[in-house]
Structures are given as C-alpha cells and as structure tokens.
C-alpha cells in the first residue's frame, strides 16, 4: 500500500466522521433482529456509507470485504480506522482466497458485511457469495436499507454512490433476518435477497 492511499484513507476517515457528527440518524430494525447474534449484512455498494459508519457502533466484531484494488487500499485504511477487520478480495480477483477467509471469520463467530452488488456491478444485482456462505453455515442474512433526506449522487460512478449532505436526517434500517435453507437454489435465493434489500430501502425512505 502506497503513501497516497494511506493519506487519502486517513483523510476519508476524518471527513466522514466529521460528516457523521452533523447527521440526525435513526437506527431502526425488524423485531426479529437480535443485536447479540451473528449475521451477514447485505447492502448495495452505492449505499454503503451509512451502514459502514453505523454498524460498527452496534456490533462487537464485524469484518468487511474490500476489493484488492487501489481504491480498495484507500477503503482498507478508512475501515481499519473505524475498527473493522478487513478481508481483501472480490468476485473477480482472489475470490477463492477471499471466500476461504470470510468462511474462517464466520466460523469464529464474527459478523460480516459488504456491498453485495460490488465491486463493479451490475448495480442492484446480488452476487452469489453471501447466499452461499449463509446456506453453508446457517447464518442469517440481514437486508440493509438506508436513506437520507438530502444527498449527493455520484452519477459517473457505476454504483451511483450516495453521500449525505451535512445536517440532514438519515435512517438505517435492518430488515427481517433471512435464512437460506440447504435445499434452496442459490439463483432463487439471490433474487429473493434483491427483493428484500429493495424492501429495506423502501422502509428506510418511509421512515425519514
């Protein structure tokens, strides 16, 4: 990791922490959510800012998946400053080693979350890694939705990344835990998870 990535990662941490302190944030969850239980947290890549800033404040341990790219180097610094355990890998590079590392962390009882349509899309389409882990280990998935009353959207980014404007209201909503039964086809599970995340997004928006 080069000096520039470390510098930008630390700067991103300082700026996002400052921004977070200006927000009026609500944390709402489905009645089936148990904060002491282990989960897999699924959210859209472009909506990851609020989940990342809030989940670590409500969990004892949590790991996140970050792509092994230059942008991933920056994100790694930012996330480690937020006290996350970082696993490097993606669906297109080092995917087997990343999957092994994630499974190891999950077997140790750590929760795990990541932008489930990343690292390069297509946008709002679930990749199969999380549903595979949920089915294999019997760990429930939490569909995560977030919303801001006012925000910037980076239209040139594939994920339409969202950043809240200072002093706005935000909502993080954790949906109903989803278990993936052993006999369920993962293609069907992915489609159901897409729908569950969209419903969590709609719920977050309705709570603003």
C-alpha positions in Angstrom: 0.0 0.0 0.0 1.5 3.4 -1.0 1.7 6.6 0.8 -1.1 8.2 -1.2 -3.6 5.5 -0.4 -2.8 5.9 3.3 -3.1 9.6 3.2 -6.4 9.6 1.3 -7.8 6.8 3.6 -7.0 8.7 6.7 -8.5 11.9 5.2 -11.6 10.0 4.2 -11.9 8.7 7.8 -11.6 12.2 9.3 -14.1 13.7 6.8 -16.7 11.0 7.2 -16.5 11.1 11.0 -17.0 14.8 10.9 -19.9 14.5 8.5 -21.5 11.8 10.6 -21.5 14.1 13.7 -23.6 16.6 11.7 -26.3 14.0 10.8 -29.5 13.2 12.6 -29.5 9.5 12.3 -32.2 6.9 13.2 -31.4 3.3 13.7 -34.4 1.0 13.2 -34.6 -2.7 12.9 -37.1 -5.5 12.3 -38.4 -7.2 15.5 -36.6 -10.4 14.5 -33.2 -8.7 14.7 -31.1 -9.7 17.7 -28.0 -7.4 18.3 -26.2 -10.2 20.1 -26.5 -12.7 17.2 -24.1 -13.3 14.3 -25.3 -12.0 10.9 -24.3 -11.4 7.3 -25.2 -7.8 6.4 -26.2 -7.2 2.8 -26.4 -3.7 1.3 -26.0 -2.0 -2.0 -22.5 -0.9 -2.9 -23.6 2.7 -3.6 -25.4 2.9 -0.3 -22.6 1.6 1.9 -21.6 4.8 3.7 -24.3 4.8 6.4 -24.1 1.0 7.1 -20.4 1.2 7.4 -20.5 4.2 9.8 -23.2 2.8 12.0 -22.9 -1.0 12.1 -19.5 -0.9 13.9 -21.1 1.2 16.6 -23.7 -1.5 17.3 -21.6 -4.7 16.9 -18.8 -6.2 19.0 -16.9 -7.6 16.0 -17.5 -7.2 12.2 -15.5 -7.9 9.1 -15.9 -6.4 5.7 -14.8 -7.4 2.2 -12.8 -5.0 0.2 -11.5 -5.4 -3.3 -7.8 -5.8 -3.9 -7.6 -2.6 -6.0 -6.1 0.8 -5.5 -9.5 2.1 -4.4 -9.6 -0.9 -2.1 -6.3 0.3 -0.5 -7.9 3.6 0.4 -11.0 1.8 1.7 -8.9 -0.5 3.8 -7.3 2.4 5.7 -10.7 4.1 6.2 -12.3 0.9 7.5 -9.5 0.0 9.8 -9.7 3.4 11.4 -13.4 2.5 12.0 -12.2 -0.7 13.8 -13.3 -3.1 11.2 -11.5 -6.3 10.3 -10.8 -6.1 6.6 -10.7 -9.1 4.2 -9.2 -8.3 0.7 -10.8 -10.0 -2.3 -13.7 -9.8 -4.7 -15.8 -11.7 -7.1 -13.3 -11.2 -9.9 -9.9 -11.3 -8.2 -8.7 -13.6 -5.4 -12.3 -14.7 -5.0 -11.4 -18.2 -3.7 -9.0 -17.0 -1.0 -11.4 -14.2 0.0 -14.2 -16.8 0.4 -12.0 -19.0 2.5 -11.0 -16.0 4.7 -14.6 -15.0 5.1 -15.7 -18.5 6.0 -12.9 -18.7 8.6 -14.1 -15.4 10.2 -17.7 -16.5 10.2 -16.8 -19.8 11.9 -15.1 -17.7 14.6 -18.4 -16.0 15.3 -17.6 -12.7 13.6 -20.4 -10.9 11.7 -19.7 -9.9 8.1 -21.0 -7.3 5.7 -20.3 -5.9 2.2 -21.8 -4.2 -0.8 -23.4 -7.3 -2.4 -23.5 -5.9 -5.9 -19.8 -4.9 -6.0 -17.1 -4.5 -6.9 -18.2 -3.5 -10.4 -21.9 -4.3 -10.7 -24.2 -4.7 -12.3 -26.0 -2.3 -9.9 -28.5 -3.8 -7.5 -27.8 -7.4 -8.6 -26.8 -9.8 -5.9 -23.6 -11.7 -6.3 -23.7 -15.3 -5.1 -21.0 -15.3 -2.4 -23.1 -14.2 0.6 -26.0 -16.6 -0.1 -23.5 -19.4 -0.4 -22.0 -18.7 3.0 -25.4 -18.2 4.6 -26.6 -21.6 3.2 -23.4 -23.4 4.1 -23.0 -22.2 7.7 -26.7 -21.5 8.6 -26.1 -17.8 9.3 -29.0 -15.4 8.6 -28.7 -12.5 6.3 -29.9 -9.1 7.2 -31.1 -6.9 4.3 -29.9 -3.4 5.0 -31.6 -0.2 3.7 -30.5 3.4 4.2 -31.9 6.7 3.2 -31.0 10.4 3.5 -33.4 13.4 3.3 -30.9 15.2 1.1 -27.8 13.8 -0.6 -25.3 14.0 -3.4 -25.2 11.2 -6.0 -22.1 10.5 -8.0 -23.7 9.8 -11.3 -20.4 8.9 -13.1 -19.9 6.0 -10.7 -21.3 2.6 -11.7 -23.0 2.3 -8.3 -24.4 5.8 -8.2 -22.6 6.3 -4.8 -24.6 8.4 -2.3 -23.2 10.9 0.1 -25.5 12.7 2.6 -25.4 16.5 2.8 -24.4 17.9 6.2 -27.1 18.3 8.8 -29.7 16.1 7.1 -31.7 13.2 8.5 -30.6 9.7 7.8 -32.2 6.3 8.5 -30.5 2.9 8.7 -33.0 0.0 8.6 -32.2 -3.6 9.3 -34.7 -5.9 7.8 -36.0 -9.3 8.8 -33.3 -12.0 9.1 -33.3 -14.4 6.1 -32.2 -18.0 6.4 -31.1 -19.9 3.3 -32.3 -23.5 3.5 -30.0 -26.2 2.3 -32.4 -27.3 -0.5 -32.9 -23.8 -1.9 -31.4 -23.0 -5.3 -28.9 -20.1 -4.9 -30.2 -18.3 -8.0 -33.6 -18.1 -6.4 -32.1 -17.1 -3.1 -30.2 -14.2 -4.8 -33.4 -12.9 -6.4 -35.2 -13.1 -3.1 -32.4 -11.2 -1.4 -32.5 -8.5 -4.0 -36.2 -8.0 -3.3 -35.6 -8.0 0.5 -32.9 -5.3 0.1 -35.2 -3.2 -2.1 -37.9 -3.5 0.6 -35.4 -2.5 3.3 -34.5 0.5 1.2 -38.2 1.5 0.8 -38.7 1.1 4.5 -35.8 3.3 5.3 -37.1 6.0 3.0 -40.6 5.8 4.5 -39.1 6.4 8.0 -37.4 9.7 7.1 
